[in-house]
Amino acid sequence: MATIIVVDDSLFMRSVLKDIFLDLGHSVIAEAENGYDAVLKYSNLRPDLITMDINMPKMDGLEAVEKIIGLDPQAKILMCSALGQQEAIIKAFQAGAKDFIVKPFQMERVVNAITKIFGS
């Protein structure tokens, strides 16, 4: 079981992802609606995994990824994006993200991404 922080400015998207993780037996220990809060919560809680939306207020997901990797180079970050954000996804990988999933989320893709990230 992994500890996870779910980050998205949409309450609905956070809820969908949270339900998927809970169904898989993981523990969602916090949620954040922007990159600024995500960085603060990551630094305080140090989860096994953090999901990261790209487009958010206050601080976008790319900047948040850079700051989190700066705090913890081993951080496991799963990007969440809408279709058509390939350029942002490439930048996220360059910044240290481990994988990405596309909205709307599909259980099978989330499972595959987690398996890849944790190498199990």
Secondary structure as a PSIPRED ss2 file (coil, helix, strand):
# PSIPRED VFORMAT (PSIPRED V4.0)

   1 M C   1.000  0.000  0.000
   2 A C   1.000  0.000  0.000
   3 T E   0.000  0.000  1.000
   4 I E   0.000  0.000  1.000
   5 I E   0.000  0.000  1.000
   6 V E   0.000  0.000  1.000
   7 V E   0.000  0.000  1.000
   8 D C   1.000  0.000  0.000
   9 D C   1.000  0.000  0.000
  10 S C   1.000  0.000  0.000
  11 L H   0.000  1.000  0.000
  12 F H   0.000  1.000  0.000
  13 M H   0.000  1.000  0.000
  14 R H   0.000  1.000  0.000
  15 S H   0.000  1.000  0.000
  16 V H   0.000  1.000  0.000
  17 L H   0.000  1.000  0.000
  18 K H   0.000  1.000  0.000
  19 D H   0.000  1.000  0.000
  20 I H   0.000  1.000  0.000
  21 F H   0.000  1.000  0.000
  22 L H   0.000  1.000  0.000
  23 D H   0.000  1.000  0.000
  24 L C   1.000  0.000  0.000
  25 G C   1.000  0.000  0.000
  26 H C   1.000  0.000  0.000
  27 S E   0.000  0.000  1.000
  28 V E   0.000  0.000  1.000
  29 I E   0.000  0.000  1.000
  30 A E   0.000  0.000  1.000
  31 E E   0.000  0.000  1.000
  32 A E   0.000  0.000  1.000
  33 E C   1.000  0.000  0.000
  34 N C   1.000  0.000  0.000
  35 G H   0.000  1.000  0.000
  36 Y H   0.000  1.000  0.000
  37 D H   0.000  1.000  0.000
  38 A H   0.000  1.000  0.000
  39 V H   0.000  1.000  0.000
  40 L H   0.000  1.000  0.000
  41 K H   0.000  1.000  0.000
  42 Y H   0.000  1.000  0.000
  43 S H   0.000  1.000  0.000
  44 N H   0.000  1.000  0.000
  45 L H   0.000  1.000  0.000
  46 R C   1.000  0.000  0.000
  47 P C   1.000  0.000  0.000
  48 D C   1.000  0.000  0.000
  49 L E   0.000  0.000  1.000
  50 I E   0.000  0.000  1.000
  51 T E   0.000  0.000  1.000
  52 M E   0.000  0.000  1.000
  53 D E   0.000  0.000  1.000
  54 I C   1.000  0.000  0.000
  55 N C   1.000  0.000  0.000
  56 M C   1.000  0.000  0.000
  57 P C   1.000  0.000  0.000
  58 K C   1.000  0.000  0.000
  59 M C   1.000  0.000  0.000
  60 D C   1.000  0.000  0.000
  61 G H   0.000  1.000  0.000
  62 L H   0.000  1.000  0.000
  63 E H   0.000  1.000  0.000
  64 A H   0.000  1.000  0.000
  65 V H   0.000  1.000  0.000
  66 E H   0.000  1.000  0.000
  67 K H   0.000  1.000  0.000
  68 I H   0.000  1.000  0.000
  69 I H   0.000  1.000  0.000
  70 G H   0.000  1.000  0.000
  71 L H   0.000  1.000  0.000
  72 D C   1.000  0.000  0.000
  73 P C   1.000  0.000  0.000
  74 Q C   1.000  0.000  0.000
  75 A C   1.000  0.000  0.000
  76 K C   1.000  0.000  0.000
  77 I E   0.000  0.000  1.000
  78 L E   0.000  0.000  1.000
  79 M E   0.000  0.000  1.000
  80 C E   0.000  0.000  1.000
  81 S E   0.000  0.000  1.000
  82 A C   1.000  0.000  0.000
  83 L C   1.000  0.000  0.000
  84 G C   1.000  0.000  0.000
  85 Q C   1.000  0.000  0.000
  86 Q H   0.000  1.000  0.000
  87 E H   0.000  1.000  0.000
  88 A H   0.000  1.000  0.000
  89 I H   0.000  1.000  0.000
  90 I H   0.000  1.000  0.000
  91 K H   0.000  1.000  0.000
  92 A H   0.000  1.000  0.000
  93 F H   0.000  1.000  0.000
  94 Q H   0.000  1.000  0.000
  95 A H   0.000  1.000  0.000
  96 G C   1.000  0.000  0.000
  97 A C   1.000  0.000  0.000
  98 K C   1.000  0.000  0.000
  99 D E   0.000  0.000  1.000
 100 F E   0.000  0.000  1.000
 101 I E   0.000  0.000  1.000
 102 V E   0.000  0.000  1.000
 103 K C   1.000  0.000  0.000
 104 P C   1.000  0.000  0.000
 105 F C   1.000  0.000  0.000
 106 Q C   1.000  0.000  0.000
 107 M H   0.000  1.000  0.000
 108 E H   0.000  1.000  0.000
 109 R H   0.000  1.000  0.000
 110 V H   0.000  1.000  0.000
 111 V H   0.000  1.000  0.000
 112 N H   0.000  1.000  0.000
 113 A H   0.000  1.000  0.000
 114 I H   0.000  1.000  0.000
 115 T H   0.000  1.000  0.000
 116 K H   0.000  1.000  0.000
 117 I H   0.000  1.000  0.000
 118 F H   0.000  1.000  0.000
 119 G C   1.000  0.000  0.000
 120 S C   1.000  0.000  0.000
